[in-house]
Amino acid sequence: MATKTAKKKNTATPPAAPFTGPELCKLTATEVVTLLRKGEIAASEALDAALTRIAQVEQAVNAMPTVCAERARASLKELGKRKRANGDHVAWLAGLPIGIKDLTPVKGVRCTFGTKGFADKIAAENDPIVDMLEARGATVVGMTNTPEMGTGANTFNDVFGRTRNPWDTRKNAGGSSGGAAVSLATGEVWLSHGSDFAGSLRTPAAYCGIVGLRPSPGRAGGAPSVIAFHTDGVMGPMARTVADVALFLDAMAGFDPRMPITLEAPAEPFQQAVRKAKAKVRIAYAPTLGGFAAVEPEIDTVLRNALAQVERAGGRVEEACPELPDLLPTFATLRGMAWASLPGSLPPDIQRHFKKTLRENIALGYKLKAEQIYEAFQKRAILYFNMHTFLSTHDVLACPVVGLEPLLAEEEYPRVVAGKTMETYIDWLRFSFLATTTGLPAISVPVGFTKSGMPVGLQMIGPPRGEAKLLAVARAVEAAVKFPTTPIDPRTP
């Protein structure tokens, strides 16, 4: 069993974490949307609270460097018309302020992609996912920080600088959706949009103590139009609770012909799956994914302690892992193709600003041989069917999100994890590769803290297009460990 050596203690007990922002910011997204729908608060009040909180914490964390307050206030004038179009739709956000990652264009707002070549770029049009969210009552309040072109799991760039972890501002917030995660952890917004390839959404969720869902390809928008059929980098919802993530996923779900891989929204809302969640879940725990990835003993201990709580609540946990042949070269090939076809296709005057790790990844993509690409498509099919079979007897496969707690923000990536040398700048992100390669949904749920007071996330990978089941299991875990959901003031030791 995965939990035989677990200690009998509540690893979700937080260190002292005060919050001095507006009282409204302490509520969950679901609670605030309920108040907005009932007319008990005005959308302008929620916006004022968000803007107040942003002003309070940005100097310490640099999560949302671009704020579009005037655009947000203007959008509230259209809220009545949008409400009439939505009626009582479950995805109606009723004016709730949200953040959009600075890789996704918002009309009339600076969208830099974290690179100097686009430092002054103002988006001419919305990305289709922004159209969808605004039509469903979201109010975009700002753009969250990201590493250059979304590359790397440490959020810094030459346009806006570093985003810092609110649990210890000396440390890395994760990436590439680092600004999104920090905006939630500090209470700047209630929902924040992210995206994920090599854990870009899951890693910052784990490092900042919030929930982040990497959905199935097409479940929450699509890829940029120039690679519209791309399925490996996906957008997804981030929030402070599983219920709020489900609310956001409902708002992001639906087919749009401008995004050819998008899926129709399910007949039953994802929020309903969370409400119906039961404690009797079946979890397989693979602490190293069968020796594929390295994990520090302290991280493994925190996760085992959390899973012990899930068992005491009625769940079943066993240590098991499917066969994962050739996962590393398969993922590396897919990533190389993506980076060569998107940032690698930009004009030289844009690429000349790129950081070293980004240039290297593009170069690897261009060096791929046809045989490597053919093999990657064949091998990912084997990996998918191995996971499909494995998940027929387990609800989810659980594993770490990352194998160590955050390092200092100035250290771009770890060179050693659990005594093992990391050969590349993304080698420490190996736990993220499986869900991406197989196209399966995965979620990071905060379940405890390290001795230094940094959050630890549990990653769970669900069945094909199984967001509903995954969210239900995530809710069961959340209920068992009782991780604090109130935002915090940035902690500067």
BABADO-160247 format. One record per residue (C-alpha): x, y, z; residue number from 1. Coordinates in Angstrom, 1 decimal, padded with zeros to 4 digits. Example, Ala and Ser with C-alpha at 12.3 -4.5 7.8 and 13.67 -1.06 7.14 Angstrom:
<sites>
SITE     c1     c2     c3   k
SITE  012.3 -004.5  007.8   1
SITE  013.7 -001.1  007.1   2
</sites>
This chain:
<sites>
SITE     c1     c2     c3   k
SITE  000.0  000.0  000.0   1
SITE  001.2  003.5 -000.8   2
SITE  000.5  004.7  002.8   3
SITE  002.1  002.0  005.0   4
SITE  004.9  004.3  006.1   5
SITE  002.9  007.5  006.3   6
SITE  002.8  009.4  009.6   7
SITE -000.6  009.9  011.3   8
SITE -000.6  013.7  011.1   9
SITE -002.4  016.4  009.1  10
SITE  000.1  017.6  006.6  11
SITE -002.3  020.3  005.4  12
SITE -001.9  022.3  008.6  13
SITE -000.7  025.7  007.3  14
SITE  002.0  027.9  008.7  15
SITE  000.7  031.3  009.9  16
SITE -000.7  032.9  006.8  17
SITE -002.6  036.2  007.4  18
SITE -004.8  037.9  004.8  19
SITE -005.4  041.6  005.0  20
SITE -007.1  042.2  001.7  21
SITE -010.8  043.0  001.0  22
SITE -013.2  040.5  002.7  23
SITE -014.8  039.8 -000.7  24
SITE -011.5  038.4 -002.0  25
SITE -011.4  035.8  000.8  26
SITE -014.6  034.1 -000.6  27
SITE -014.4  031.3 -003.2  28
SITE -015.3  032.0 -006.8  29
SITE -018.5  029.9 -006.4  30
SITE -019.6  032.0 -003.4  31
SITE -018.9  035.3 -005.2  32
SITE -020.7  034.2 -008.4  33
SITE -023.7  033.2 -006.3  34
SITE -023.8  036.6 -004.7  35
SITE -023.5  038.3 -008.1  36
SITE -026.2  036.1 -009.7  37
SITE -028.6  036.9 -006.8  38
SITE -027.8  040.6 -007.0  39
SITE -026.5  040.7 -003.4  40
SITE -023.4  042.4 -004.7  41
SITE -022.7  044.4 -007.8  42
SITE -020.1  043.3 -010.4  43
SITE -018.4  046.7 -009.9  44
SITE -017.9  045.7 -006.2  45
SITE -016.1  042.6 -007.2  46
SITE -014.0  044.5 -009.7  47
SITE -013.1  047.1 -007.1  48
SITE -012.1  044.4 -004.6  49
SITE -009.8  042.8 -007.2  50
SITE -008.2  046.1 -008.2  51
SITE -007.6  047.0 -004.6  52
SITE -006.0  043.6 -003.9  53
SITE -003.8  043.9 -007.0  54
SITE -002.5  047.3 -005.9  55
SITE -001.8  045.8 -002.4  56
SITE  000.4  042.9 -003.5  57
SITE  001.8  043.4 -006.9  58
SITE  005.0  045.1 -005.7  59
SITE  005.8  042.0 -003.7  60
SITE  004.9  039.3 -006.2  61
SITE  004.7  040.7 -009.7  62
SITE  001.9  038.3 -010.8  63
SITE -000.3  040.6 -013.0  64
SITE  002.0  043.2 -014.5  65
SITE -000.6  044.4 -017.0  66
SITE -003.9  045.6 -015.5  67
SITE -006.7  046.7 -017.8  68
SITE -009.0  048.4 -015.3  69
SITE -010.7  050.8 -017.8  70
SITE -011.4  047.9 -020.2  71
SITE -012.8  045.9 -017.3  72
SITE -015.2  048.7 -016.3  73
SITE -016.3  049.2 -019.8  74
SITE -017.1  045.6 -020.2  75
SITE -019.5  045.8 -017.2  76
SITE -021.7  048.0 -019.3  77
SITE -022.4  045.0 -021.6  78
SITE -023.1  042.7 -018.7  79
SITE -026.9  043.0 -018.8  80
SITE -027.0  042.1 -022.5  81
SITE -024.8  039.1 -021.9  82
SITE -026.9  038.0 -018.9  83
SITE -030.0  038.0 -021.1  84
SITE -028.2  035.8 -023.7  85
SITE -027.0  033.3 -021.0  86
SITE -030.1  033.1 -018.8  87
SITE -029.5  030.6 -016.0  88
SITE -026.6  028.8 -017.8  89
SITE -024.4  027.0 -015.3  90
SITE -021.3  028.7 -016.8  91
SITE -022.6  032.2 -016.2  92
SITE -019.9  034.1 -014.3  93
SITE -022.0  037.2 -013.7  94
SITE -019.2  039.7 -014.0  95
SITE -016.5  037.9 -011.9  96
SITE -013.0  039.4 -012.5  97
SITE -010.5  036.9 -013.9  98
SITE -006.9  036.9 -015.1  99
SITE -005.7  035.8 -018.6 100
SITE -002.2  034.5 -019.1 101
SITE  000.1  036.8 -021.2 102
SITE  000.2  034.2 -024.0 103
SITE -003.4  034.7 -025.0 104
SITE -004.5  037.9 -026.7 105
SITE -007.2  040.1 -025.2 106
SITE -008.4  042.8 -027.5 107
SITE -007.0  046.3 -026.8 108
SITE -004.6  045.0 -024.1 109
SITE -000.8  044.7 -024.1 110
SITE  000.1  041.0 -024.9 111
SITE  003.8  040.5 -024.7 112
SITE  004.3  036.7 -024.6 113
SITE  007.1  037.6 -022.2 114
SITE  009.5  038.6 -024.9 115
SITE  011.1  041.9 -025.9 116
SITE  010.1  041.5 -029.5 117
SITE  006.4  041.8 -028.5 118
SITE  006.9  044.2 -025.5 119
SITE  004.7  046.9 -027.0 120
SITE  002.2  044.7 -028.8 121
SITE -001.4  045.5 -028.3 122
SITE -003.8  042.7 -029.3 123
SITE -006.1  043.6 -032.2 124
SITE -008.6  040.8 -031.4 125
SITE -009.5  038.4 -028.6 126
SITE -008.4  034.8 -028.6 127
SITE -011.6  032.8 -029.1 128
SITE -011.4  031.5 -025.5 129
SITE -011.5  035.1 -024.3 130
SITE -014.6  035.7 -026.5 131
SITE -016.2  032.6 -024.9 132
SITE -015.4  033.6 -021.3 133
SITE -016.5  037.2 -021.8 134
SITE -019.7  036.1 -023.4 135
SITE -020.3  034.0 -020.3 136
SITE -019.9  036.9 -017.9 137
SITE -016.1  036.9 -017.1 138
SITE -014.5  040.3 -016.6 139
SITE -010.8  040.3 -017.7 140
SITE -009.0  042.5 -015.2 141
SITE -005.4  041.8 -016.3 142
SITE -002.7  039.7 -017.9 143
SITE -000.7  037.3 -015.7 144
SITE  003.1  037.0 -016.0 145
SITE  004.7  034.1 -017.9 146
SITE  008.3  033.1 -018.9 147
SITE  009.3  034.0 -022.4 148
SITE  006.9  032.3 -024.9 149
SITE  005.8  030.1 -022.0 150
SITE  009.1  028.3 -021.9 151
SITE  010.3  027.0 -018.6 152
SITE  008.9  026.4 -015.2 153
SITE  010.2  029.5 -013.6 154
SITE  008.2  032.7 -014.3 155
SITE  010.6  035.4 -015.4 156
SITE  011.2  037.4 -018.5 157
SITE  013.0  040.5 -019.8 158
SITE  009.8  042.5 -020.2 159
SITE  008.4  042.3 -016.6 160
SITE  010.9  040.5 -014.5 161
SITE  010.3  037.8 -012.0 162
SITE  007.1  036.5 -010.4 163
SITE  007.7  035.5 -006.8 164
SITE  006.1  032.8 -004.7 165
SITE  003.7  034.3 -002.1 166
SITE  004.5  031.7  000.5 167
SITE  008.2  032.9  000.4 168
SITE  008.9  035.7 -001.9 169
SITE  012.5  034.7 -002.2 170
SITE  011.4  031.6 -004.1 171
SITE  010.2  030.5 -007.6 172
SITE  006.5  030.5 -008.2 173
SITE  006.7  027.8 -010.9 174
SITE  005.7  028.3 -014.5 175
SITE  004.8  029.0 -017.1 176
SITE  001.4  029.9 -015.5 177
SITE  003.3  031.3 -012.5 178
SITE  001.5  034.7 -012.6 179
SITE -001.9  033.0 -012.7 180
SITE -001.1  030.8 -009.7 181
SITE  000.2  033.7 -007.6 182
SITE -002.8  035.9 -008.5 183
SITE -005.0  033.3 -007.0 184
SITE -002.9  032.5 -003.9 185
SITE -002.8  036.2 -003.0 186
SITE -006.5  036.9 -003.7 187
SITE -006.0  039.2 -006.7 188
SITE -008.7  037.2 -008.6 189
SITE -010.9  034.2 -007.9 190
SITE -010.3  032.4 -011.3 191
SITE -007.2  032.6 -013.5 192
SITE -006.6  031.2 -016.9 193
SITE -003.6  029.0 -017.5 194
SITE -002.0  026.8 -020.1 195
SITE  000.1  023.6 -019.9 196
SITE  002.6  021.6 -021.9 197
SITE  005.3  020.4 -019.6 198
SITE  003.4  021.1 -016.4 199
SITE  003.1  024.8 -017.1 200
SITE -000.2  024.9 -015.2 201
SITE  000.3  022.0 -012.8 202
SITE  003.7  023.1 -011.4 203
SITE  002.8  026.6 -010.3 204
SITE -000.5  025.3 -008.9 205
SITE  001.6  022.9 -006.7 206
SITE  004.1  025.5 -005.7 207
SITE  001.5  028.2 -004.8 208
SITE -001.0  026.0 -003.0 209
SITE -003.9  026.3 -005.5 210
SITE -005.7  023.9 -007.8 211
SITE -004.8  023.6 -011.5 212
SITE -006.4  021.4 -014.1 213
SITE -004.8  020.4 -017.4 214
SITE -007.9  019.2 -019.3 215
SITE -008.2  016.9 -022.3 216
SITE -007.2  018.6 -025.6 217
SITE -010.1  020.7 -026.9 218
SITE -011.9  020.7 -023.6 219
SITE -011.0  024.3 -022.8 220
SITE -010.3  026.1 -026.0 221
SITE -007.7  025.3 -028.6 222
SITE -004.2  026.1 -029.8 223
SITE -003.1  029.3 -031.6 224
SITE -004.5  029.5 -035.1 225
SITE -001.2  029.0 -036.8 226
SITE -001.1  025.5 -035.2 227
SITE -004.8  025.1 -034.7 228
SITE -004.7  021.3 -034.8 229
SITE -002.0  021.0 -032.1 230
SITE -003.1  019.0 -029.1 231
SITE -000.2  018.9 -026.7 232
SITE -000.2  022.4 -025.3 233
SITE -003.7  023.1 -023.8 234
SITE -005.4  025.9 -021.9 235
SITE -007.1  025.2 -018.5 236
SITE -008.7  026.5 -015.4 237
SITE -006.9  027.5 -012.2 238
SITE -008.6  028.4 -008.9 239
SITE -008.3  027.9 -005.1 240
SITE -010.8  025.0 -004.8 241
SITE -011.8  022.1 -006.9 242
SITE -015.4  023.4 -007.1 243
SITE -014.1  026.7 -008.5 244
SITE -012.0  024.9 -011.1 245
SITE -015.2  023.0 -012.2 246
SITE -017.1  026.3 -012.5 247
SITE -014.3  027.8 -014.6 248
SITE -014.1  024.6 -016.8 249
SITE -017.8  024.8 -017.4 250
SITE -017.3  028.4 -018.6 251
SITE -014.4  027.4 -020.9 252
SITE -016.1  024.3 -022.4 253
SITE -017.8  024.2 -025.7 254
SITE -017.2  023.8 -029.5 255
SITE -016.1  026.8 -031.5 256
SITE -015.3  026.3 -035.2 257
SITE -012.4  028.8 -034.9 258
SITE -010.8  026.2 -032.6 259
SITE -011.1  023.0 -034.6 260
SITE -010.1  020.6 -031.8 261
SITE -012.7  021.9 -029.3 262
SITE -015.2  019.5 -027.9 263
SITE -018.9  020.0 -027.2 264
SITE -019.7  020.8 -023.6 265
SITE -020.9  017.7 -021.7 266
SITE -024.6  017.2 -020.9 267
SITE -023.9  017.2 -017.2 268
SITE -021.9  020.2 -015.9 269
SITE -018.6  019.6 -014.3 270
SITE -019.8  021.4 -011.2 271
SITE -022.4  018.6 -010.8 272
SITE -019.6  016.0 -010.8 273
SITE -017.9  017.8 -007.9 274
SITE -021.2  018.1 -006.0 275
SITE -021.7  014.3 -006.3 276
SITE -018.2  013.4 -005.3 277
SITE -017.9  010.4 -002.9 278
SITE -015.1  009.5 -000.5 279
SITE -014.7  005.9 -001.8 280
SITE -012.2  006.6 -004.5 281
SITE -009.6  004.2 -006.0 282
SITE -006.2  005.7 -006.3 283
SITE -003.0  004.2 -007.6 284
SITE  000.1  006.0 -006.3 285
SITE  003.4  005.9 -008.3 286
SITE  006.0  008.0 -006.4 287
SITE  008.6  007.9 -009.2 288
SITE  006.4  006.7 -012.1 289
SITE  008.2  003.4 -012.0 290
SITE  011.6  005.0 -011.7 291
SITE  011.1  007.5 -014.5 292
SITE  011.3  010.6 -012.3 293
SITE  013.1  011.7 -009.2 294
SITE  011.4  012.8 -006.0 295
SITE  012.9  014.2 -002.8 296
SITE  011.9  012.0  000.3 297
SITE  010.2  014.9  002.0 298
SITE  007.8  015.4 -001.0 299
SITE  007.0  011.7 -001.1 300
SITE  006.3  011.7  002.7 301
SITE  003.9  014.7  002.4 302
SITE  002.0  012.9 -000.4 303
SITE  001.8  009.6  001.5 304
SITE  000.5  011.4  004.5 305
SITE -002.2  013.0  002.4 306
SITE -003.1  009.7  000.8 307
SITE -003.4  008.1  004.3 308
SITE -006.0  010.7  005.1 309
SITE -007.9  009.8  001.9 310
SITE -007.8  006.1  003.0 311
SITE -009.1  007.0  006.5 312
SITE -012.0  008.9  004.8 313
SITE -013.0  005.7  002.9 314
SITE -010.8  005.7 -000.2 315
SITE -008.5  002.9 -001.4 316
SITE -004.9  003.6 -002.2 317
SITE -002.3  001.2 -003.6 318
SITE  001.2  001.7 -005.0 319
SITE  001.1  000.7 -008.7 320
SITE  002.2  002.1 -012.0 321
SITE  001.7  001.0 -015.7 322
SITE  004.5  000.3 -018.0 323
SITE  005.7  003.6 -019.6 324
SITE  008.1  002.6 -022.4 325
SITE  010.0  005.3 -024.2 326
SITE  008.1  008.1 -022.5 327
SITE  011.1  010.5 -022.5 328
SITE  012.1  010.4 -026.2 329
SITE  008.4  010.4 -027.2 330
SITE  007.6  013.5 -025.2 331
SITE  010.9  015.2 -026.2 332
SITE  010.0  014.8 -029.9 333
SITE  006.5  016.1 -029.5 334
SITE  007.8  019.1 -027.6 335
SITE  010.5  019.8 -030.2 336
SITE  007.9  019.8 -032.9 337
SITE  005.7  022.2 -031.1 338
SITE  008.5  024.7 -030.3 339
SITE  009.9  024.6 -033.8 340
SITE  006.4  025.2 -035.3 341
SITE  005.3  028.0 -033.1 342
SITE  008.1  030.3 -031.6 343
SITE  010.5  028.8 -034.1 344
SITE  008.4  030.1 -037.0 345
SITE  008.5  033.7 -035.8 346
SITE  010.6  036.3 -037.7 347
SITE  014.3  036.6 -036.9 348
SITE  013.8  040.1 -035.4 349
SITE  011.6  038.5 -032.7 350
SITE  013.7  035.4 -032.2 351
SITE  016.9  037.3 -031.6 352
SITE  015.6  038.3 -028.2 353
SITE  015.0  034.7 -027.1 354
SITE  016.7  033.3 -024.0 355
SITE  019.2  030.5 -024.4 356
SITE  017.0  027.6 -023.2 357
SITE  014.2  028.7 -025.7 358
SITE  016.7  028.9 -028.6 359
SITE  018.0  025.4 -027.7 360
SITE  014.6  023.9 -027.7 361
SITE  013.7  025.3 -031.1 362
SITE  017.0  024.0 -032.5 363
SITE  016.3  020.6 -031.2 364
SITE  012.9  020.7 -032.9 365
SITE  014.5  021.6 -036.3 366
SITE  017.0  018.8 -035.9 367
SITE  014.4  016.1 -035.5 368
SITE  014.5  013.3 -038.1 369
SITE  011.4  011.9 -039.9 370
SITE  012.0  008.6 -038.2 371
SITE  011.8  010.2 -034.7 372
SITE  008.5  011.8 -035.5 373
SITE  007.0  008.6 -036.9 374
SITE  008.2  006.7 -033.8 375
SITE  006.8  009.3 -031.5 376
SITE  003.3  008.9 -032.9 377
SITE  003.5  005.1 -032.6 378
SITE  005.0  005.1 -029.1 379
SITE  002.5  007.6 -027.7 380
SITE -000.3  005.2 -028.8 381
SITE  001.3  002.4 -026.8 382
SITE  001.5  004.7 -023.8 383
SITE -002.1  005.8 -024.2 384
SITE -003.4  002.2 -024.3 385
SITE -001.3  001.2 -021.3 386
SITE -002.8  004.1 -019.4 387
SITE -006.3  003.3 -020.7 388
SITE -006.0 -000.3 -019.5 389
SITE -004.5  000.7 -016.1 390
SITE -007.3  003.2 -015.4 391
SITE -010.0  000.6 -016.0 392
SITE -009.2 -000.7 -012.5 393
SITE -008.3  002.6 -010.8 394
SITE -010.0  006.0 -010.9 395
SITE -006.8  007.9 -011.2 396
SITE -003.0  007.5 -011.3 397
SITE -001.5  009.7 -008.6 398
SITE  002.1  011.0 -008.5 399
SITE  004.1  014.1 -007.5 400
SITE  003.6  017.2 -009.6 401
SITE  007.3  018.0 -009.2 402
SITE  010.0  016.2 -007.1 403
SITE  011.2  019.1 -004.9 404
SITE  010.0  022.3 -003.3 405
SITE  010.7  025.7 -005.0 406
SITE  014.2  027.0 -005.2 407
SITE  015.3  030.6 -005.1 408
SITE  013.7  032.6 -007.9 409
SITE  017.0  033.5 -009.4 410
SITE  017.9  029.8 -010.0 411
SITE  016.3  029.1 -013.4 412
SITE  015.9  025.3 -012.8 413
SITE  017.3  022.7 -010.5 414
SITE  020.4  020.8 -011.5 415
SITE  019.9  017.9 -009.0 416
SITE  016.8  016.3 -007.6 417
SITE  017.0  013.6 -004.9 418
SITE  020.7  013.1 -005.7 419
SITE  020.1  012.7 -009.5 420
SITE  021.6  015.1 -012.0 421
SITE  019.1  016.8 -014.3 422
SITE  020.5  016.5 -017.8 423
SITE  018.3  019.2 -019.4 424
SITE  016.4  022.3 -018.2 425
SITE  013.1  020.4 -018.3 426
SITE  014.3  017.1 -016.9 427
SITE  013.0  018.0 -013.4 428
SITE  009.5  018.2 -014.9 429
SITE  009.3  014.6 -015.9 430
SITE  006.2  014.0 -013.8 431
SITE  004.3  016.2 -016.2 432
SITE  005.2  014.3 -019.4 433
SITE  002.8  011.4 -019.1 434
SITE -000.5  013.3 -019.2 435
SITE  000.7  015.5 -022.1 436
SITE  001.9  012.6 -024.2 437
SITE -001.2  010.5 -023.7 438
SITE -003.7  013.4 -023.9 439
SITE -005.2  012.6 -020.6 440
SITE -006.6  015.1 -018.1 441
SITE -004.5  015.8 -015.0 442
SITE -005.0  018.0 -011.9 443
SITE -002.8  019.3 -009.2 444
SITE -004.4  019.6 -005.8 445
SITE -002.6  021.1 -002.7 446
SITE -002.3  018.5  000.1 447
SITE  000.3  019.7  002.5 448
SITE  003.4  021.6  003.3 449
SITE  007.2  021.0  003.6 450
SITE  009.0  021.7  006.8 451
SITE  010.0  025.1  005.4 452
SITE  006.3  025.9  004.9 453
SITE  006.0  025.6  001.1 454
SITE  002.9  024.0 -000.4 455
SITE  003.0  020.5 -002.0 456
SITE  000.6  019.4 -004.7 457
SITE -000.6  015.9 -005.6 458
SITE -001.0  015.2 -009.3 459
SITE -003.8  012.9 -010.4 460
SITE -004.2  011.7 -014.0 461
SITE -007.7  010.7 -015.1 462
SITE -009.2  008.5 -017.9 463
SITE -009.7  009.6 -021.5 464
SITE -011.9  012.7 -021.5 465
SITE -012.5  011.9 -017.9 466
SITE -012.6  015.4 -016.4 467
SITE -015.8  014.7 -014.4 468
SITE -014.3  011.6 -012.7 469
SITE -011.0  013.4 -012.1 470
SITE -012.7  016.4 -010.5 471
SITE -014.8  014.1 -008.3 472
SITE -011.7  012.3 -007.1 473
SITE -009.9  015.6 -006.6 474
SITE -012.8  016.8 -004.5 475
SITE -012.6  013.7 -002.4 476
SITE -008.9  014.3 -001.8 477
SITE -009.5  018.0 -001.0 478
SITE -012.2  017.1  001.5 479
SITE -009.9  014.5  003.2 480
SITE -006.8  016.7  003.6 481
SITE -008.6  020.0  004.3 482
SITE -005.9  022.2  002.8 483
SITE -006.6  025.9  003.5 484
SITE -008.3  027.8  000.7 485
SITE -008.1  031.4  002.0 486
SITE -005.7  033.6  000.0 487
SITE -002.6  034.9  001.8 488
SITE -000.5  038.0  002.2 489
SITE  002.9  037.6  000.5 490
SITE  005.4  036.3  003.0 491
SITE  008.8  038.1  002.8 492
SITE  011.2  036.5  005.3 493
</sites>
